[in-house]
Amino acid sequence: MTNQLIVSGMRPTGKLHLGHYLGVIQNWVELQHKYDSYFFVADWHALTTKYDKTEDLRGDTLEVVMDWLASGIDPDKSTIYVQSHVPEIAELNIYLGMVTPQNWVERDPTLKDMAKILRTKEGQNSQISYGLMGYPVLMSADIMMMNANAVPVGIDQVAHIEITRDIARRFNNIYNTEFFNEPQPILNKCSLICGLDGNKMGKSFHNDIKISDTAEDTAKKVMTAITDRSRMRRTDLGHPDECEVAFKYWEIFGSEEEISNTRSECEKGERGCADCKRQLGKKINDTLCEIREKRRYYETHLDEVKDILAEGDKKARKRAMEVIEQVRDLVRMY
């Protein structure tokens, strides 16, 4: 492990799906062996768009953490904590908000996307809250609180890191210091997996396969996946590259031999789409079998999950208090 530190977080949206696992968690699992790793549940960020829908917030936080642990995030190697349990983040957010120009926040592409989603759901006259407007600064505070060297992200999230680098550089310039690192992005290796209907995978779209789904539910869901729309009969010659979902999943979960065989049999009309999806469902279930077994363990040992979070909160706060003490001194607070 290097002396480099990484930090990354995820909103508590409840049970996670394959998009989260392939696009984020797998990368975290690998990186935790190379970096001092801090992973947090972003419960304050959840309030930016769902401040009036908090009835499941506590339970969803535990669901996310159980999926992390089951997927291989090791609390002996990584610090797992809850954002709101580190109040120093809120204090740093204030200091950073004071030095961040308004137009930097307004041009943030994620903020624009979130505002668009909000207006789509609630109407064009819906108001953007002060909390949502400040989302980019709070996100920067999350990263800078641990004075991270790098942040694992997808290609669509690089703009997040750019504004954090800008804010860190501006803070350093204003207070004549080199204290804050300008974090670098570490790009995820896996591209995003589409949902069963060919669109972006998401809980609200009802097109996802959850990490915690049963084998039976997974098999049923996979049978609904869109395939090659041009095939009408089992013996029709297939076009794997035009298969909208199923073959893409084979390219992710299958071995080179399995992918090659699937392509060949499809193109020759030797494997029907239903048979293909049945085999694919089994392949996904085999891949997730051990993860799901570990998750069932944590579901019946919630006190252990809470203890892991309590220990992670303590470690994250220790780091945060060291950073905020330096920040107060640099800003010359009394």
N, C-alpha and C positions, 0 to 999 in steps of 0.2 A: 504493500500500500504506500502511495506517495504522501507527501505532506500537503497535497492539494485538497481543497474542500469543495464539494458540490452540494447544491440544494435544489429541491424540486417539490412541488406540491400538487394536490388534486382536490377538487371540490367534493364534498360528501354528497354524492348523488345516489347513494344506496349501492346495491350489489353491482359489481363491475362486469363488463362484457369483454368479448374477445378483442375488440378494438383497443380497450385499455391495456389488456394483457400484452398484445403483440406490439402496440405502438408506444407503450410507456414502460410497463412493469418489467418486461424482459430485459430492457436496457438498464433499468435500475439494478436488477439482480446482478448483471454482469459488472456494472460500474462499482458496486459496493465493495468489490474485491480489490479495486484499484485506487479508490478515493476515500477520504473521510466524508461519509455520506449522511446528509440530513434530509429526511422526507417528512412532509407535514400534510395534515388534513386541513384544507383551506376553508374553515367554517365561516370566517368573516367574509370571504369572497362569496360564499353562498348567499349571504344577506344582501348583496348588491342587487340581485334580481329577484330574490325570493324572501324578502324581509317579512312578508305577511304569510308565509307558508313554512313555518318552522316546527310543525308538530312532529316531523320525522327526523329532525336534524341530529339529535343525539344518537338515535338508532342507526341512521345512515352513516354516521362517523364510524361506528363500530363495524358496520358491514364492510366499509372500504378497507379498514385496517385488517380485518380477517382475510379479505382477498389478497392483500399485500403479503401477509404472513404465509398464507397457503401457497402463494406463487413463488416464494423463495426469498422475500426480503427478510434478512436475518437481523434480529434486534441486537445480537452480539457484534455485528459488523456495522449496522446502520442505526442512526438515531431517528426514531419514529415519534412524532409529537403532534399535538393539536395547536393550530395557529393561535387561537384565542387564549391558550394557556401560557402564552409568552407575551405578556402585556408590553414588554419593551418594544415589540414590533409597532404597536400603536403610537408609542412616543417617537420612535424613529420616523414613522409616517408623517408626524406633525413637522419635524425638522425638514424632511425632504419636501413636503408640500410647500414650505416657505420659500424654497430656492428653485422650484420647478415652474417655468413659464407656462401660462395657461394654454398657449397654442401647442405646446408639446403634448399636452394631455389630449387636446381636441383632435389632433391628427392621428392618434393611436388607432391602428386598423381594428384591433380587437374591440375597443370601445365602440367604434362605429358599428361593428357587426352585432354587438350586444344590444345597442340602442335600436338597431333595425329589427332584431328579434322581438324586443320588448314592444315596439310599435305594432308589429304584425300580430302579436298576441292580444294586446290591450287597446289597439286603435292608434291612429295617427296623432291624436291629441294627448297621448300619454306623456307624463313628465319623467325626465331622467333625474334620478335622485342625486343629491350631493355625493352620496357614497359611491354610486356607480360612476359618476364623473371622475372621482378620485381613484378609480380602480387601478390605472397604470402606476400611480405613485405607491399605493399599498403593495402592489406586486413587486415593485422595486425595493420597498422596505423589507419584504419577505427575504429577498435575495441578499440585500446588503446587511441585514441583521446578523447574518452569519459570516459576513464579509467573504462570500463565496468567490472562488476562482473561476468556476464554470457552472453551467446549468444545462442539464440534459433536456432537449426540446425536439419537437418535430420541425420540419422545414417551414411550416406555416406559423410557427411561434417565434421565429428569429427576431421579429420586430419587438417582441417583449424584451429581449435581451438588449437590443439597441437603445431603447429608452432608458433602461437601467444603467447602461454604460454612460449615456449622456448625463444622467442625473449624478452618477458617481463622480464623473469628471468635473461637473459644475460645482459640486460640493467641495471637492478637493481644491479647485481654483479659488473659490470664494474664501475658504478658510486656510489657504496657503499650506496645504498638506498633501501627502501622498497616501493617506491612511486607507481609503477605500480602494479595493481592487476594481478593475473594470472587467467584469465576468465575461468569459467566452462561451459561446454555445457549443454543446456537444450534441450533434445531430443523431437522432434515433436511426437505427439501421433498417427497421421494417417500415414499409409504407403502410398507410392506413388501410384497414380491411373494410370492404363495403358490407352493407347489411344484406340480409337475405333477399331483399327486393331490388338490390343493385344500387340503392342510394346509400348515403352515409349511415353507418351503423349508429343507432342511438336508442336509448331506453324509451324515449317519448315517441319514437317512430314504430315501435313494436316490431322491429326487424332484427333484433339482436340475439346472440347466444351468450348467456351469462356464464361466467366462470363457475358459478355455483349451481347451474342447472343440473338436473338429474340426467343420467344417460338416456332415459326414455324421452324426456322432454327435448333433449338435444337432437335425438334421432328424428323426432316428429318435426322439429323446426327445420332441420336440414332438408327434409322432403319437400318443403315449400320453396326452397331456393330456386331462383330463376336460372334456366340453363340456355341452351341454344334454341332460340325461338323458331328457327327454320325447320327443326325436326318434328315431324308429325307422327312417325312410327318408329318403333324400336330399331328397325333395320335400316332406317334412313342414314345416309352418310352424315357424320357430324362435323362440326367446325369448332374445335376447342377454343380457338382465339376469339370466337364470337359468343362463347358461353359466358353469360353476363356475371354469374356468381360462382357456380359449382367448381368450374375448372380453376378459377382464381384461388379458391380455397385449397384445391389439390396442390397448387404451386407453393402454397404456404406450409401445409401440413404434411405433404407427401415426400417420400424419398425420391431421389432422381429416377430410380427404377420405376417406382409407382407412378410418377408423373409421366414418364415415357410410355408406360403400358396404357395408362388412361387415355393419353393422346392417340396412340395407335388404334386401340379398340374403338374409340369414338369415331375416328375418321373412317374406319372400315365398316362401321355400323354393327360392330360385334358387341357393343355394350350400350344398352339403353340408358336414358337419363335417370329413370327410377332406380335401376341397379347401381348406377354410378353414385347416386346420392345416398343409397343405403350403405355402400362401401365407405363413402366419405364420412357419414355419420359415425360409423364405427372407428374410423381413423381419428376423428376429433375426440371421441370419447376415450380412446386409448391414450391420446396425448394428455388429456386433462385428468385421467383417473387418479394419479397420485396427488395432484393439487386438490382435487375435490375431497379426497380422503383426509388430507390435512385440514381442510376447511371444516369438515364435520367435527373434527377434534376441537377446534377453536370455538365452534358453535356451542359445544357442551362444556367449555372451559372459559367462559367470558371473564371470570376474575383474573385469569392469566393474561388475557388481552388487555384488560384495564391496568394491570400491573406493568405491562410492557410500555403502555402509554405514559403511565405515571413516571417511570424511570426515564423515558425519552423526554418528557416535558422538563424534568429536572436538569437533564444534560443540556437541552436546548436553551433553557433559561440561564444556565451558568455561562454558556458561550455568549448569549445575548447581553447579559449584564456586563460582561467584560467589554463588549463593543460599545454599548450605550454609555458607559462611563467615559470612554475615549471621546465619543461624539459630544457629550455634554461639555467636556473640557475644551474641545476644539471650537464649539459654538460660544464658549465662555458663559455658560449658564452658572448662576450663583450656587 
